Amino acid sequence: MLKGIPKIMSPELMKVLLEMGHGDEIVLADGNFPAASCASRLIRCDGHGVKELLDPILTFFPLDTYSENSVSLMQVVEGDPTKPLIWKDYCSVIKKHDQHFTSFEMLDRFSFYERSKKAYAIVATSENALYANIILKKGVVVE
């Protein structure tokens, strides 16, 4: 064990975050997302939600300030009445860690899947909120 690393951050997740370089992307996937079939690197975080992982991840993970969109969400499918309240939570957590953040990039379902297949890793969670999938693009550490 090490000091200062939240217990929710598994050694495998920390290793992946350290391996990633500028411009690499990681997907935090809800429980309905086809993570195993999309991932080249799959990290299991069963029993945890996306929101509870987002804050500790962003403690270590700089978002890309050179990209127009460093955070992407899966938009609600047309005709689906779901209103993802979790997105407001994401926004407040992200702003806590990145004062440059202004808005999410919205991707349709199949574009999100295709982008996820190219991601460095996918973190499979037990999140039960609908449309809770999020893609984070890694920036550079300037400290």
N, C-alpha and C positions, 0 to 999 in steps of 0.2 A: 504494500500500500504506500501511497504517497500523500503528503499533506496538501490540502487546498483543492483537491480534485473531487468534485461532487460524486457521491456513490453511484448515481444514475449513469455516470460516464464509464462505460465498460472499457477494459484495456483495448479491446478490438476497435471500439469507436474512437478512442484517443489515437490509436495507431493510424487509423485511416485519416483522421483530421490532420495529423502531422505529415503524412505522406502526400496529401493533396497540395497542388501548386496553384499559382495565380490563374484564375479562369476555370479551374476545375469546379464541377458541381456535385452537390450531394442532395439526395431526395430524402425528406422525412415523410414517410408514407403512412396513411391511415390504415385501419384494419381491413378495409375493403379493397385496397389497391393490390394489383397483381405483382407484388414485389419480387417474388421468387422467379417469375417468368420474365421479368424485365431486367433484373440486376446482373451485372457482370461481377459485382462484389455485394453480397448481401450481409447486412448486420441485423441481427435479431435483437429487438428491445421489447420483447413480450411483457405484457403487464404494465406498460407505460404508454402515456399519450404523447402526441406530437408537442403540445404546448409545454408540458413539463420537461421535455428534452431541449426545446428551443433556447431557453434562457441559459442553461449551462453550456450548450454548444457555442452560443454567441459570445460567451465569456472568453473563449479561446480562438474563435474563428472570425477573422476579419471579412466583412463583406466587400465585394469589388466596387470601389468608388470610380473606376475608370469605365465601367459599363453603365449604359443607360438604365438597365434593370438588373439588380443583383438578387432580387427575390421574385419568384414566380409562383403563381397559384393556378389550380385547375378551376376554370370558370364553370358555373352551374350550366348543365345541359339545358338547352332551350326547351321550355315547357315544364321543367322540373320546378315545383314551388319552393324548394329548399332555399333558406336564407342562412348562409353559413356565419353564425355569430362568432365563431372562433377566429375569423379573420381580424376582428377588432382586437382580440387578445394578441394575435401575432404582431399587429401593428405597434401596440404599446411595448411589447418585449423588444422588438427590433429597434424602435426609437431609443430605448434605454441604452442600447449598445452602439448605435450608429446614428449620429445626428444628421448625416447626409441623406438618410432614407426619406423618400417622399411618397412613393407609391409602388404597388405591386404590378408586375407584368401578368396579364391574364392570358392563359393558354386554353384552347378548347381541349376536350378530353383526349382525343387521339394525338394531338400535337404534344400534350403533356406526356403521354405514354412514350412517344418516339424520343422526346428529349430525355426522358428518364432512362431509356435504354443506352444513351450515350454518357450518362452521369458516371462519375468516378465510383460512386457507391449509392446504394439505397438502404435506408434504415427502416425496417419493418416494425411498426408499433401496433399496439392494441387500441389505438385511438378509435372511438366510435362515432365521433362527429363526422357528418358527411362533408365532402369536399374539403377535407382537412389536410390534403397533400400540399407540400411546399418544397420548392427547389431553392437552394442557397448557392450562390456563385462566390467562390473564394477570392478574396482580394489579397493585398500585400500587407505585411507587418511593417510599420514605419517607425516603431519605437526603438 
